[in-house]
Amino acid sequence: MLGPLRVTRGGVDLTPAPPKIAKLLALLIMHAGETIPGDRLVMELWEQDPPRCATASLRVYVSQLRKLLNQPGGCSPILTAPPGYILDVSAATLDAGEFEKLYEIGRVHYAAGDFALASDFLQRALEIWRGPVLDGISGSCGIESFAAIEEEKRLNCTELSIASALALGRHHEVIEDLMGLVVRHPLREPFYRQLMIALYRVGRQGDALDVYRSARRVIREELGVEPGPGLRRAQEAILRADATFLDTAGMAPLAH
């Protein structure tokens, strides 16, 4: 799900091609292990404008999906559970679940100050991603909400991964990535702050201050406010060459 929808079994691609069936599968996976009412699936599949035959069409799509996903022996992972359906993924591996597991382990190591292990697990978590969440699946309220939540986790994981790299003294390694991140996420202040610190640590104080000026301009134009205290503190520390602050300024506080 962390990219275009893809389903495989034993190396065989089982991803459904018809858009509505692929979307149905995505919705079932998003709520794996839960009963999803048929009415809700209808509203999600047809995006608030279902045709009169929508309920009958849903039954057909479920039947086709069952045939596609049936396990050897005819056992289907899609169960009818009035008033809807439930997808059993107990025998499957979900990339979103794997990402969550690795991300959480990385967070634990980061909190313990073991930045080498944190970096390893966080990088492994990020490598699971293949693109935007459910790329190619037409949006709906449920899918867009799920995608937004997963994307926020990915950005938090990225921030923590860079913080681990900075803690390990890998300033040069993160500069290019951070330059791309501030362009793609121009209102996310932690990436600006980390880029400023990385540039300062490699002797590019002027470039670091240029990053602050650029961030301030964008934030003022888009939000009508000044940068937050973390970004302002980084600029002040660079101007004063505050080594004590700058040695730890790239670190990212963990949210509780």
C-alpha positions in Angstrom: 0.0 0.0 0.0 3.0 2.3 0.4 3.1 3.0 -3.3 0.9 1.5 -6.0 -1.3 -1.2 -4.7 0.4 -4.6 -5.2 -0.6 -8.1 -4.0 1.6 -11.1 -4.5 1.6 -14.7 -3.3 4.7 -16.9 -3.9 6.1 -14.4 -6.3 2.9 -14.4 -8.4 1.2 -11.0 -8.9 -2.4 -11.0 -7.8 -3.1 -7.3 -8.0 -6.6 -6.7 -9.5 -6.6 -4.6 -12.7 -10.2 -3.3 -12.7 -10.2 0.1 -10.9 -13.3 -0.6 -8.7 -12.0 -4.0 -7.6 -8.6 -2.6 -6.8 -10.2 0.2 -4.8 -12.4 -2.3 -2.9 -9.3 -4.3 -2.0 -7.5 -1.2 -0.8 -10.5 -0.3 1.4 -10.6 -3.8 2.9 -6.9 -3.8 3.6 -7.1 -0.4 5.2 -9.5 -1.9 7.7 -8.1 -5.4 7.8 -9.6 -7.5 10.6 -12.6 -5.1 11.0 -16.1 -5.5 9.6 -16.8 -2.8 7.0 -20.5 -2.3 6.4 -21.6 -2.7 2.8 -23.2 0.8 2.8 -19.9 2.3 3.7 -18.0 0.4 1.0 -20.6 1.6 -1.5 -20.2 5.2 -0.5 -16.4 4.9 -0.7 -16.3 3.1 -4.0 -18.6 5.6 -5.7 -17.4 8.6 -3.8 -20.8 9.8 -2.4 -22.7 9.3 -5.7 -23.6 5.6 -6.0 -25.8 4.3 -8.8 -29.0 2.4 -8.0 -27.3 -0.9 -8.7 -24.4 -0.2 -6.4 -25.2 -2.8 -3.8 -25.5 -5.6 -6.4 -22.3 -4.4 -8.1 -20.5 -4.5 -4.7 -21.5 -8.2 -4.4 -20.1 -8.9 -7.8 -16.8 -7.1 -7.0 -16.5 -9.1 -3.8 -17.1 -12.3 -5.6 -14.5 -11.5 -8.2 -12.0 -10.5 -5.6 -12.6 -13.7 -3.7 -11.8 -15.8 -6.8 -8.6 -13.8 -7.3 -7.4 -14.1 -3.7 -8.7 -17.6 -2.8 -6.0 -19.6 -1.1 -5.1 -23.2 -2.2 -8.1 -25.4 -1.1 -10.6 -22.6 -1.9 -10.3 -20.8 1.4 -11.1 -17.1 1.0 -9.6 -14.3 3.1 -12.7 -12.2 2.5 -15.5 -13.2 4.9 -19.1 -12.1 4.9 -19.8 -10.6 8.3 -23.2 -8.8 8.4 -23.7 -6.0 7.8 -20.6 -6.1 5.6 -17.3 -7.8 4.9 -14.1 -8.5 6.7 -10.6 -9.2 5.3 -8.5 -11.7 7.2 -4.8 -10.8 6.8 -3.4 -13.0 9.6 -1.5 -15.0 7.0 -0.3 -12.0 5.0 2.4 -9.4 5.4 1.4 -5.7 4.9 4.0 -3.2 4.0 2.3 -0.6 6.2 2.6 -2.9 9.2 6.2 -3.6 8.5 7.0 0.1 8.2 5.2 0.8 11.5 7.2 -2.0 13.3 10.6 -0.8 12.0 9.7 2.9 12.7 8.7 2.1 16.3 11.9 0.1 16.9 13.9 3.0 15.5 12.1 5.4 17.8 12.9 3.3 20.8 16.6 3.2 19.9 16.7 6.9 19.2 15.1 7.7 22.6 17.8 5.5 24.2 20.5 7.4 22.5 21.6 4.5 20.3 21.7 6.5 17.1 23.5 3.9 15.0 20.8 1.3 15.5 18.1 4.0 15.3 19.5 5.1 11.9 19.6 1.5 10.7 15.9 0.7 11.6 14.6 4.1 10.4 16.3 3.7 7.0 14.9 0.2 6.6 11.5 1.5 7.4 11.8 4.2 4.7 13.1 1.8 2.1 9.7 0.0 2.3 8.0 2.9 0.6 7.7 2.6 -3.2 5.8 5.9 -3.8 2.7 7.8 -2.7 0.2 5.8 -0.7 -2.1 3.7 -2.9 -0.8 5.5 -5.9 -3.2 5.1 -8.9 -6.3 4.3 -6.7 -9.0 7.0 -7.1 -9.4 9.0 -3.9 -12.3 8.9 -1.4 -12.6 10.3 2.1 -11.3 7.1 3.7 -8.4 6.6 1.4 -7.3 10.2 1.5 -7.4 10.1 5.3 -5.4 6.9 5.4 -2.9 8.3 2.9 -2.5 11.6 4.9 -1.8 9.6 8.2 0.7 7.3 6.6 2.5 10.2 4.8 2.8 12.1 8.1 4.4 9.0 9.7 6.8 8.8 6.7 7.8 12.4 7.2 8.3 12.0 11.0 10.4 8.9 10.3 12.5 10.8 7.8 13.1 13.6 10.2 14.1 11.2 12.9 16.4 9.3 10.4 18.2 12.6 9.5 18.4 13.5 13.2 20.1 10.2 13.8 22.6 10.8 11.0 23.4 14.3 12.4 24.0 12.8 15.8 26.4 10.4 14.2 28.3 13.2 12.4 27.1 12.3 8.9 26.5 16.0 8.0 27.7 15.7 4.4 25.4 12.7 3.7 22.1 14.4 4.5 22.6 17.8 2.8 21.3 16.7 -0.6 18.3 14.9 0.8 17.4 17.9 3.0 17.6 20.3 0.0 15.1 18.2 -1.8 12.9 17.9 1.3 12.6 21.7 1.9 11.5 22.1 -1.7 8.9 19.3 -1.5 7.7 20.4 2.0 8.2 24.1 2.2 6.3 24.6 5.4 7.9 21.9 7.4 10.3 23.8 9.6 12.3 20.9 11.1 13.8 20.1 7.6 15.0 23.7 7.3 16.5 23.6 10.8 18.3 20.3 10.1 19.6 21.7 6.7 20.9 24.8 8.4 22.8 22.7 11.0 24.2 20.4 8.4 25.5 23.2 6.3 27.0 25.0 9.3 28.8 21.9 10.4 30.5 21.5 7.0 31.7 25.1 7.1 28.9 26.7 4.9 27.6 29.3 7.4 26.5 31.7 4.6 24.5 29.0 2.9 23.0 28.1 6.3 21.8 31.6 6.9 20.4 31.8 3.3 18.3 28.8 4.2 16.8 30.6 7.1 16.1 33.7 5.0 14.4 31.5 2.4 12.4 29.7 5.0 11.3 32.9 6.7 10.1 34.4 3.3 8.1 31.3 2.4 6.5 31.0 5.9 5.6 34.6 6.0 4.1 34.6 2.5 2.2 31.4 3.0 1.1 31.6 6.6 1.6 35.3 7.5 3.7 34.4 10.6 7.3 34.4 11.6 9.3 31.1 11.8 8.9 29.1 15.0 11.3 29.2 17.9 13.3 26.2 16.8 14.2 27.8 13.5 14.9 31.2 15.0 17.1 29.6 17.7 19.1 27.9 15.0 19.7 31.1 13.2 20.8 32.9 16.4 23.2 30.1 17.3 24.8 30.2 13.8 25.2 34.0 14.0 26.9 33.6 17.5 28.7 30.4 16.5 27.1 28.8 19.6 29.0 25.4 19.5 27.1 24.0 22.5 23.7 24.5 20.8 24.9 23.6 17.3 26.3 20.2 18.4 22.8 19.0 19.3 20.5 21.3 17.2 19.8 18.7 14.6 18.3 16.4 17.1 14.5 15.9 16.8 12.4 15.7 20.0 10.2 12.6 20.2 6.5 13.2 20.3 4.6 11.4 23.1 
